[in-house]
Amino acid sequence: MAAADSCSCGCIDPHGAGVHALCIALANGDVDRALALGLLKAMPCPACSVECQVALVQARVERKHALAARERYRARNARLQRRHDERATRRGVTTSRPEDPTAGPPTNPPAPDPTNRTPRPALPAAVAAALARAKAKAAATPPPAGPES
């Protein structure tokens, strides 16, 4: 085997040739090539040095964390867009979806039409009822007697 076929740690075991190419790509900082060579599924070459094996496993774990973070980010943006659309629908405003699915909600949504507003009560029904009961109770109770001079 040629020196170019050896791993970054110097291992020349022919059974680990695929992993060696992966390790060389990682040593050169070429993560895209390492992913194309199967970084997420590759097992370390048992003949490689411990440092080389640890570097491969660590790179795989870091890449999996990054991919998971990207998925969480996309899911969050999709959730925010869905909520924004639901609110806009409740207000009667139509919005168009952005071309980029990873983009968040529009920064300047269109203003609602003031002539198309339906009046909403100032308080929810349960709160208004509780307030009415408290006022009735306060009106029925005589004021406390003050100290006599």
MIDOSE-1310 file (N, C-alpha, C; in nm, 2 decimals, decimal comma, always signed):
residues 149
maaa	+0,08/-0,12/+0,00/+0,00/+0,00/+0,00/+0,09/+0,12/+0,00; +0,04/+0,23/-0,07/+0,12/+0,35/-0,07/+0,09/+0,43/+0,05; +0,18/+0,53/+0,07/+0,17/+0,61/+0,19/+0,04/+0,70/+0,18; +0,00/+0,73/+0,06/-0,13/+0,81/+0,04/-0,25/+0,73/+0,08
dscs	-0,24/+0,59/+0,09/-0,35/+0,51/+0,13/-0,36/+0,49/+0,28; -0,26/+0,54/+0,35/-0,25/+0,51/+0,49/-0,34/+0,62/+0,56; -0,38/+0,58/+0,69/-0,46/+0,67/+0,77/-0,38/+0,79/+0,82; -0,44/+0,89/+0,87/-0,37/+1,00/+0,92/-0,29/+0,96/+1,04
cgci	-0,32/+0,85/+1,11/-0,23/+0,80/+1,22/-0,12/+0,71/+1,17; -0,12/+0,68/+1,04/-0,01/+0,59/+0,99/-0,06/+0,45/+0,97; -0,18/+0,41/+1,01/-0,23/+0,28/+1,00/-0,24/+0,24/+0,85; -0,19/+0,12/+0,81/-0,20/+0,08/+0,67/-0,28/-0,05/+0,66
dphg	-0,36/-0,09/+0,76/-0,44/-0,21/+0,75/-0,54/-0,20/+0,63; -0,53/-0,29/+0,54/-0,62/-0,29/+0,42/-0,77/-0,30/+0,45; -0,80/-0,36/+0,56/-0,94/-0,38/+0,60/-1,01/-0,25/+0,64; -0,93/-0,15/+0,67/-0,98/-0,02/+0,72/-0,97/+0,09/+0,61
agvh	-0,95/+0,06/+0,49/-0,92/+0,15/+0,38/-1,03/+0,26/+0,38; -1,16/+0,22/+0,38/-1,27/+0,32/+0,38/-1,26/+0,42/+0,50; -1,24/+0,36/+0,61/-1,23/+0,44/+0,73/-1,11/+0,53/+0,73; -1,00/+0,48/+0,67/-0,88/+0,56/+0,66/-0,90/+0,68/+0,57
alci	-0,97/+0,67/+0,46/-1,01/+0,78/+0,37/-1,09/+0,88/+0,45; -1,18/+0,83/+0,53/-1,27/+0,92/+0,62/-1,18/+1,00/+0,72; -1,09/+0,93/+0,78/-1,00/+0,99/+0,88/-0,91/+1,10/+0,81; -0,86/+1,07/+0,69/-0,78/+1,17/+0,62/-0,87/+1,29/+0,59
alan	-0,99/+1,27/+0,54/-1,08/+1,38/+0,52/-1,10/+1,47/+0,64; -1,12/+1,40/+0,75/-1,14/+1,47/+0,88/-1,02/+1,55/+0,92; -0,90/+1,49/+0,90/-0,77/+1,55/+0,94/-0,75/+1,68/+0,85; -0,80/+1,67/+0,72/-0,79/+1,79/+0,63/-0,90/+1,89/+0,66
gdvd	-0,99/+1,86/+0,74/-1,10/+1,95/+0,77/-1,22/+1,95/+0,67; -1,22/+1,84/+0,59/-1,32/+1,83/+0,48/-1,44/+1,74/+0,54; -1,52/+1,81/+0,61/-1,64/+1,74/+0,67/-1,74/+1,69/+0,57; -1,75/+1,77/+0,46/-1,85/+1,73/+0,36/-1,80/+1,59/+0,29
rala	-1,67/+1,58/+0,27/-1,62/+1,46/+0,21/-1,64/+1,34/+0,31; -1,61/+1,37/+0,44/-1,62/+1,27/+0,54/-1,77/+1,22/+0,55; -1,86/+1,31/+0,54/-2,00/+1,27/+0,54/-2,04/+1,19/+0,41; -1,98/+1,23/+0,30/-2,01/+1,15/+0,18/-1,95/+1,01/+0,19
lgll	-1,84/+1,00/+0,26/-1,77/+0,87/+0,28/-1,84/+0,78/+0,39; -1,94/+0,84/+0,46/-2,02/+0,76/+0,56/-1,98/+0,79/+0,70; -1,94/+0,91/+0,73/-1,90/+0,94/+0,87/-2,01/+0,90/+0,97; -2,14/+0,92/+0,94/-2,24/+0,89/+1,04/-2,26/+0,74/+1,08
kamp	-2,21/+0,65/+0,99/-2,22/+0,51/+1,01/-2,09/+0,43/+1,03; -1,98/+0,50/+1,00/-1,85/+0,43/+1,00/-1,81/+0,39/+1,14; -1,75/+0,27/+1,15/-1,69/+0,22/+1,27/-1,54/+0,24/+1,26; -1,47/+0,28/+1,37/-1,33/+0,30/+1,37/-1,25/+0,17/+1,33
cpac	-1,14/+0,19/+1,26/-1,05/+0,08/+1,23/-0,99/+0,03/+1,36; -1,00/-0,10/+1,39/-0,93/-0,15/+1,51/-0,78/-0,14/+1,51; -0,72/-0,13/+1,39/-0,57/-0,13/+1,39/-0,52/+0,02/+1,40; -0,61/+0,11/+1,39/-0,57/+0,25/+1,41/-0,53/+0,29/+1,55
svec	-0,46/+0,40/+1,57/-0,43/+0,44/+1,71/-0,56/+0,48/+1,78; -0,55/+0,48/+1,91/-0,66/+0,52/+2,00/-0,70/+0,66/+1,97; -0,60/+0,75/+1,95/-0,63/+0,89/+1,92/-0,71/+0,90/+1,79; -0,68/+0,83/+1,69/-0,75/+0,83/+1,56/-0,89/+0,78/+1,58
qval	-0,91/+0,67/+1,65/-1,04/+0,61/+1,68/-1,13/+0,71/+1,75; -1,07/+0,78/+1,85/-1,15/+0,87/+1,93/-1,19/+0,99/+1,85; -1,09/+1,04/+1,76/-1,12/+1,15/+1,67/-1,24/+1,12/+1,58; -1,24/+1,00/+1,53/-1,35/+0,96/+1,44/-1,48/+0,95/+1,51
vqar	-1,49/+0,89/+1,63/-1,61/+0,88/+1,71/-1,66/+1,02/+1,75; -1,56/+1,10/+1,79/-1,60/+1,24/+1,83/-1,65/+1,32/+1,72; -1,59/+1,31/+1,60/-1,65/+1,38/+1,48/-1,79/+1,34/+1,45; -1,81/+1,21/+1,46/-1,94/+1,15/+1,43/-2,05/+1,20/+1,53
verk	-2,01/+1,20/+1,66/-2,10/+1,25/+1,76/-2,13/+1,40/+1,74; -2,03/+1,48/+1,71/-2,05/+1,62/+1,69/-2,14/+1,65/+1,57; -2,12/+1,57/+1,47/-2,20/+1,59/+1,34/-2,34/+1,55/+1,37; -2,37/+1,45/+1,45/-2,50/+1,40/+1,48/-2,57/+1,51/+1,57
hala	-2,50/+1,57/+1,66/-2,56/+1,68/+1,74/-2,59/+1,80/+1,65; -2,51/+1,83/+1,56/-2,53/+1,94/+1,47/-2,65/+1,92/+1,38; -2,67/+1,80/+1,33/-2,78/+1,76/+1,25/-2,91/+1,76/+1,33; -2,90/+1,72/+1,45/-3,02/+1,72/+1,54/-3,06/+1,86/+1,57
arer	-2,96/+1,95/+1,59/-2,99/+2,09/+1,62/-3,06/+2,16/+1,50; -3,01/+2,12/+1,38/-3,07/+2,18/+1,26/-3,21/+2,13/+1,25; -3,24/+2,01/+1,28/-3,38/+1,96/+1,27/-3,47/+2,03/+1,37; -3,41/+2,05/+1,49/-3,49/+2,13/+1,60/-3,52/+2,27/+1,55
yrar	-3,42/+2,33/+1,49/-3,44/+2,47/+1,44/-3,55/+2,47/+1,33; -3,54/+2,38/+1,24/-3,64/+2,37/+1,13/-3,78/+2,35/+1,19; -3,79/+2,25/+1,28/-3,92/+2,22/+1,34/-3,97/+2,35/+1,42; -3,89/+2,42/+1,49/-3,93/+2,54/+1,56/-3,98/+2,64/+1,46
narl	-3,91/+2,67/+1,35/-3,95/+2,76/+1,26/-4,09/+2,72/+1,19; -4,10/+2,59/+1,16/-4,23/+2,55/+1,11/-4,34/+2,57/+1,21; -4,32/+2,54/+1,34/-4,42/+2,56/+1,44/-4,45/+2,71/+1,45; -4,35/+2,80/+1,45/-4,38/+2,94/+1,46/-4,46/+2,99/+1,34
qrrh	-4,42/+2,94/+1,22/-4,50/+2,98/+1,10/-4,64/+2,93/+1,11; -4,66/+2,81/+1,16/-4,80/+2,76/+1,17/-4,88/+2,84/+1,27; -4,82/+2,88/+1,39/-4,89/+2,96/+1,49/-4,92/+3,10/+1,43; -4,82/+3,15/+1,36/-4,84/+3,28/+1,29/-4,96/+3,28/+1,20
dera	-4,97/+3,17/+1,12/-5,07/+3,16/+1,02/-5,21/+3,14/+1,09; -5,21/+3,06/+1,20/-5,33/+3,04/+1,27/-5,38/+3,17/+1,33; -5,29/+3,25/+1,39/-5,33/+3,38/+1,44/-5,38/+3,47/+1,33; -5,31/+3,47/+1,22/-5,36/+3,56/+1,11/-5,49/+3,52/+1,06
trrg	-5,52/+3,39/+1,06/-5,65/+3,34/+1,02/-5,76/+3,38/+1,11; -5,73/+3,37/+1,24/-5,83/+3,42/+1,34/-5,86/+3,57/+1,33; -5,75/+3,65/+1,29/-5,77/+3,79/+1,28/-5,83/+3,82/+1,15; -5,84/+3,73/+1,05/-5,89/+3,75/+0,92/-5,79/+3,81/+0,82
vtts	-5,67/+3,80/+0,86/-5,56/+3,84/+0,77/-5,50/+3,72/+0,69; -5,49/+3,74/+0,56/-5,42/+3,63/+0,49/-5,28/+3,66/+0,47; -5,19/+3,56/+0,49/-5,05/+3,58/+0,46/-5,00/+3,47/+0,37; -4,90/+3,51/+0,30/-4,84/+3,41/+0,20/-4,73/+3,34/+0,27
rped	-4,71/+3,21/+0,24/-4,59/+3,14/+0,30/-4,46/+3,18/+0,24; -4,36/+3,19/+0,31/-4,23/+3,23/+0,25/-4,18/+3,11/+0,17; -4,09/+3,14/+0,07/-4,03/+3,04/-0,01/-3,94/+2,95/+0,06; -3,87/+3,00/+0,16/-3,77/+2,93/+0,24/-3,84/+2,87/+0,36
ptag	-3,85/+2,73/+0,37/-3,92/+2,67/+0,48/-3,85/+2,69/+0,61; -3,72/+2,73/+0,61/-3,65/+2,75/+0,74/-3,67/+2,89/+0,79; -3,73/+2,98/+0,71/-3,75/+3,12/+0,75/-3,86/+3,12/+0,85; -3,84/+3,22/+0,94/-3,94/+3,24/+1,05/-4,06/+3,31/+0,99
pptn	-4,15/+3,36/+1,09/-4,26/+3,44/+1,04/-4,22/+3,57/+0,98; -4,30/+3,63/+0,90/-4,27/+3,76/+0,84/-4,24/+3,86/+0,94; -4,15/+3,95/+0,92/-4,12/+4,05/+1,02/-4,22/+4,16/+1,03; -4,29/+4,19/+0,92/-4,39/+4,30/+0,91/-4,52/+4,24/+0,85
ppap	-4,60/+4,17/+0,94/-4,73/+4,12/+0,88/-4,82/+4,24/+0,84; -4,91/+4,22/+0,75/-5,00/+4,32/+0,71/-5,09/+4,36/+0,82; -5,12/+4,49/+0,83/-5,20/+4,54/+0,94/-5,34/+4,50/+0,92; -5,42/+4,46/+1,02/-5,56/+4,42/+1,00/-5,64/+4,54/+0,96
dptn	-5,74/+4,51/+0,88/-5,84/+4,62/+0,84/-5,92/+4,66/+0,96; -5,91/+4,79/+0,99/-5,99/+4,84/+1,11/-6,14/+4,83/+1,09; -6,19/+4,83/+0,97/-6,33/+4,82/+0,94/-6,38/+4,68/+0,96; -6,29/+4,58/+0,96/-6,33/+4,44/+0,96/-6,31/+4,38/+1,10
rtpr	-6,30/+4,46/+1,20/-6,27/+4,41/+1,33/-6,41/+4,38/+1,40; -6,41/+4,27/+1,47/-6,53/+4,24/+1,55/-6,49/+4,27/+1,69; -6,58/+4,34/+1,76/-6,55/+4,38/+1,90/-6,54/+4,26/+1,99; -6,44/+4,26/+2,07/-6,42/+4,16/+2,17/-6,44/+4,21/+2,31
palp	-6,50/+4,13/+2,40/-6,52/+4,18/+2,53/-6,38/+4,21/+2,60; -6,39/+4,31/+2,69/-6,26/+4,35/+2,75/-6,21/+4,24/+2,84; -6,30/+4,16/+2,90/-6,26/+4,06/+2,99/-6,32/+3,92/+2,94; -6,25/+3,82/+2,97/-6,32/+3,69/+2,94/-6,44/+3,67/+3,02
aava	-6,53/+3,58/+2,98/-6,66/+3,57/+3,05/-6,64/+3,52/+3,19; -6,55/+3,43/+3,22/-6,53/+3,38/+3,36/-6,48/+3,49/+3,45; -6,39/+3,57/+3,40/-6,34/+3,68/+3,48/-6,44/+3,79/+3,50; -6,52/+3,82/+3,40/-6,63/+3,92/+3,42/-6,73/+3,87/+3,52
aala	-6,77/+3,74/+3,52/-6,86/+3,69/+3,62/-6,80/+3,69/+3,76; -6,68/+3,66/+3,78/-6,61/+3,67/+3,91/-6,61/+3,81/+3,96; -6,58/+3,90/+3,87/-6,58/+4,05/+3,91/-6,72/+4,09/+3,95; -6,82/+4,05/+3,88/-6,96/+4,09/+3,91/-7,00/+4,03/+4,05
raka	-6,96/+3,91/+4,08/-6,99/+3,85/+4,21/-6,92/+3,92/+4,32; -6,79/+3,96/+4,29/-6,72/+4,04/+4,40/-6,78/+4,17/+4,42; -6,83/+4,24/+4,31/-6,89/+4,37/+4,33/-7,02/+4,36/+4,41; -7,10/+4,25/+4,37/-7,23/+4,23/+4,44/-7,21/+4,20/+4,59
kaaa	-7,11/+4,12/+4,62/-7,07/+4,09/+4,76/-7,03/+4,22/+4,83; -6,95/+4,30/+4,77/-6,90/+4,42/+4,83/-7,02/+4,52/+4,85; -7,11/+4,52/+4,76/-7,23/+4,62/+4,78/-7,32/+4,57/+4,89; -7,33/+4,44/+4,91/-7,42/+4,38/+5,01/-7,36/+4,39/+5,15
tppp	-7,24/+4,40/+5,16/-7,17/+4,40/+5,29/-7,17/+4,55/+5,34; -7,22/+4,57/+5,47/-7,21/+4,71/+5,52/-7,07/+4,75/+5,55; -7,04/+4,88/+5,54/-6,90/+4,92/+5,57/-6,87/+4,89/+5,71; -6,74/+4,87/+5,74/-6,70/+4,84/+5,88/-6,72/+4,97/+5,96
agpe	-6,75/+4,94/+6,09/-6,77/+5,06/+6,18/-6,64/+5,11/+6,22; -6,62/+5,23/+6,21/-6,49/+5,30/+6,25/-6,48/+5,32/+6,40; -6,37/+5,35/+6,45/-6,35/+5,37/+6,60/-6,43/+5,50/+6,64; -6,50/+5,48/+6,75/-6,58/+5,60/+6,80/-6,49/+5,69/+6,88
s	-6,51/+5,82/+6,86/-6,43/+5,91/+6,94/-6,49/+5,95/+7,06
